[in-house]
Amino acid sequence: MTLALEEAHKAAQEQEVPVGAVAVLEGELVAREHNRSIQLHDPTGHAEILVLREAGQKLSNYRLKNLEIYVTLEPCAMCAGALLWARIQQLVFGARDEKAGAVFSKASLLSEGRFNHTVQVVEGILAQPSRELLQEFFTDRRSAP
């Protein structure tokens, strides 16, 4: 999760919403990314989507069934759906996203029995620094001329 937080800091430095994600397979780092929607001119340029793309390429498979994804913020509906369809094993996230989170906050897309695949979910890992980074980013953005 520390690597995901490092990625979130990179996003903030690049004026992107500070969310970072990493993909791990059997204890080995497979991919790391951060939000890059603005840079890529791509509404799907969220950290989770980018890390899944990179992992899929490295593993030569669109099914990532033993993969663990660590992300600093609760995934949105788009990202939760992608994690589900990729068949990842586990999602570990930091802070909840009360405005757009689709794991617990606004929807429960990864709830057991909802689809034909279940993603194990662990929340709250490094939640405070993840939340603080986001709050600082948006406070700075609102106060900028």
C-alpha positions as CSV (number, residue, x, y, z in Angstrom):
1,M,0.0,0.0,0.0
2,T,3.0,2.3,0.6
3,L,3.8,2.0,-3.1
4,A,0.2,3.0,-4.0
5,L,0.5,6.0,-1.8
6,E,3.8,6.9,-3.6
7,E,1.9,6.8,-6.9
8,A,-0.8,9.0,-5.5
9,H,1.8,11.6,-4.6
10,K,3.1,11.4,-8.2
11,A,-0.4,12.1,-9.4
12,A,-0.7,15.2,-7.1
13,Q,2.6,16.5,-8.4
14,E,1.3,16.1,-12.0
15,Q,-2.0,18.0,-11.0
16,E,-4.0,14.8,-11.3
17,V,-6.4,13.6,-8.6
18,P,-4.0,11.9,-6.2
19,V,-5.0,8.2,-6.4
20,G,-2.4,5.5,-6.8
21,A,-2.6,1.8,-7.4
22,V,-0.4,-1.3,-7.5
23,A,-0.9,-4.8,-8.7
24,V,0.7,-7.7,-6.9
25,L,0.9,-11.4,-7.9
26,E,2.1,-13.9,-5.3
27,G,4.0,-11.2,-3.4
28,E,5.7,-9.8,-6.5
29,L,5.0,-6.3,-7.9
30,V,3.5,-6.5,-11.4
31,A,2.4,-2.9,-12.1
32,R,2.1,0.5,-10.5
33,E,0.2,3.5,-11.7
34,H,-1.6,6.7,-10.7
35,N,-4.5,8.7,-12.1
36,R,-3.6,10.2,-15.5
37,S,-7.0,11.1,-17.0
38,I,-5.9,14.7,-17.7
39,Q,-2.5,13.8,-19.2
40,L,-4.0,11.0,-21.4
41,H,-7.2,13.0,-22.3
42,D,-8.9,9.8,-21.2
43,P,-11.9,9.6,-18.8
44,T,-10.9,5.9,-18.1
45,G,-7.4,7.0,-17.1
46,H,-7.9,6.0,-13.4
47,A,-5.1,4.4,-11.5
48,E,-7.0,1.1,-11.2
49,I,-7.7,0.8,-14.9
50,L,-4.2,1.7,-15.9
51,V,-2.7,-0.8,-13.5
52,L,-5.0,-3.5,-14.8
53,R,-4.0,-2.7,-18.4
54,E,-0.3,-2.9,-17.5
55,A,-0.7,-6.2,-15.5
56,G,-2.7,-7.7,-18.3
57,Q,0.1,-6.9,-20.8
58,K,2.8,-8.2,-18.5
59,L,0.9,-11.4,-17.7
60,S,-0.4,-11.8,-21.3
61,N,-3.9,-12.4,-20.0
62,Y,-7.1,-10.4,-19.5
63,R,-8.1,-12.7,-16.6
64,L,-6.0,-11.7,-13.6
65,K,-7.5,-14.1,-11.1
66,N,-4.7,-14.3,-8.6
67,L,-3.9,-10.6,-8.6
68,E,-4.2,-8.3,-5.6
69,I,-4.9,-4.6,-6.3
70,Y,-3.9,-2.0,-3.7
71,V,-5.4,1.4,-4.2
72,T,-5.5,4.6,-2.1
73,L,-9.2,5.4,-2.7
74,E,-12.3,3.2,-2.8
75,P,-12.9,2.5,-6.5
76,C,-15.7,4.2,-8.5
77,A,-18.2,2.1,-10.5
78,M,-16.1,2.0,-13.6
79,C,-13.1,0.7,-11.7
80,A,-15.0,-1.7,-9.5
81,G,-16.5,-3.2,-12.6
82,A,-13.1,-3.6,-14.2
83,L,-11.7,-5.3,-11.1
84,L,-14.7,-7.6,-11.2
85,W,-14.4,-8.5,-14.9
86,A,-10.6,-9.0,-14.6
87,R,-11.4,-11.6,-11.9
88,I,-8.9,-10.2,-9.5
89,Q,-8.6,-12.0,-6.2
90,Q,-8.4,-9.2,-3.7
91,L,-8.9,-5.4,-3.5
92,V,-7.2,-3.5,-0.7
93,F,-8.0,0.2,-0.5
94,G,-7.3,3.1,1.8
95,A,-9.9,5.8,2.2
96,R,-13.6,5.5,1.4
97,D,-14.9,7.8,-1.4
98,E,-18.2,9.0,0.0
99,K,-19.1,10.8,-3.3
100,A,-18.4,8.1,-5.8
101,G,-17.2,4.9,-4.1
102,A,-18.8,1.8,-5.6
103,V,-17.5,-0.8,-3.1
104,F,-19.3,0.5,0.0
105,S,-20.1,4.2,-0.1
106,K,-22.5,4.7,-3.0
107,A,-22.9,1.2,-4.3
108,S,-21.9,-2.3,-3.4
109,L,-20.7,-3.7,-6.7
110,L,-18.2,-6.2,-5.2
111,S,-20.6,-7.7,-2.7
112,E,-20.5,-11.5,-2.5
113,G,-23.1,-13.2,-4.6
114,R,-23.9,-10.1,-6.7
115,F,-22.0,-11.4,-9.8
116,N,-20.5,-14.7,-10.9
117,H,-17.1,-13.7,-9.3
118,T,-16.4,-12.4,-5.8
119,V,-13.5,-10.0,-5.1
120,Q,-12.2,-10.2,-1.5
121,V,-12.1,-6.6,-0.1
122,V,-10.0,-5.2,2.7
123,E,-10.4,-1.5,3.5
124,G,-8.8,1.1,5.7
125,I,-5.1,0.4,5.0
126,L,-3.3,3.7,5.1
127,A,-6.6,5.4,5.0
128,Q,-5.6,8.5,6.9
129,P,-2.6,9.6,4.7
130,S,-4.6,8.7,1.6
131,R,-7.5,10.9,2.8
132,E,-5.2,13.7,3.8
133,L,-3.5,13.8,0.5
134,L,-6.8,14.1,-1.3
135,Q,-8.1,16.8,1.1
136,E,-5.0,18.8,0.7
137,F,-5.1,18.5,-3.1
138,F,-8.7,19.7,-3.3
139,T,-8.1,22.5,-0.8
140,D,-5.2,23.7,-2.8
141,R,-7.2,23.5,-6.0
142,R,-10.1,25.5,-4.6
143,S,-7.8,28.2,-3.3
144,A,-5.8,28.6,-6.5
145,P,-6.6,31.8,-8.5
